[in-house]
Amino acid sequence: MLSEKEKRGWDAIDEAAVQAGGYLAKPTRPLIVEYDYRAMGKHCKEQNISKIELSEEELKMFEYSEPLIYA
């Protein structure tokens, strides 16, 4: 059974979720950033640099905006 303090905490989380338009949940797995390596390779070839030389800003250009789903 929840203590009164724990119940207030959960009520606050529920209220924040309602205001945000959904529910908050702890991720079940860590976020894995995936890249479009084909486009990255083309960019590096055009710029005459290696992939290891890409800046963080350049790397972000090649991140997939939606996570890939593996079946």
C-alpha positions in Angstrom: 0.0 0.0 0.0 1.2 3.5 -0.8 2.0 6.0 1.9 0.3 9.3 1.7 3.5 10.9 0.5 3.9 8.3 -2.3 0.3 8.8 -3.3 0.7 12.6 -3.6 3.8 12.0 -5.7 1.9 9.7 -8.1 -1.0 12.2 -8.2 1.5 14.9 -9.2 2.9 12.7 -12.0 -0.6 11.9 -13.2 -1.5 15.5 -13.3 1.6 16.4 -15.2 0.8 13.7 -17.7 -2.7 15.0 -18.3 -1.3 18.5 -18.8 1.2 17.1 -21.3 -1.4 15.3 -23.2 -0.3 11.7 -22.3 1.3 9.5 -19.7 4.9 9.5 -18.6 6.7 6.2 -18.6 10.2 5.0 -17.9 11.8 3.8 -21.1 12.0 0.0 -21.3 15.3 0.1 -23.2 18.0 2.6 -23.7 17.8 5.0 -26.7 20.0 3.8 -29.5 20.9 6.5 -32.0 21.0 5.1 -35.5 22.6 6.7 -38.6 22.1 6.7 -42.3 25.6 5.4 -43.1 25.0 5.5 -46.8 24.3 9.2 -46.8 27.1 9.7 -44.2 29.6 7.9 -46.5 28.5 10.0 -49.5 29.0 13.2 -47.5 32.4 12.2 -46.3 33.5 11.3 -49.8 32.3 14.7 -51.1 34.1 16.5 -48.3 37.2 14.3 -48.6 37.1 13.4 -44.9 36.7 10.2 -42.9 33.7 9.4 -40.8 35.7 9.8 -37.6 36.3 13.4 -38.5 32.6 14.4 -38.5 31.6 17.0 -36.0 28.6 16.4 -33.7 26.6 18.8 -35.8 27.4 16.8 -38.9 26.6 13.5 -37.2 23.2 14.8 -36.3 22.5 15.4 -40.0 22.5 11.6 -40.5 20.5 10.5 -37.4 17.2 8.8 -38.3 14.4 10.9 -37.0 12.3 7.9 -36.2 13.7 4.8 -34.4 14.0 1.8 -36.7 11.9 -1.2 -35.7 13.4 -4.7 -36.0 11.2 -7.7 -36.1 
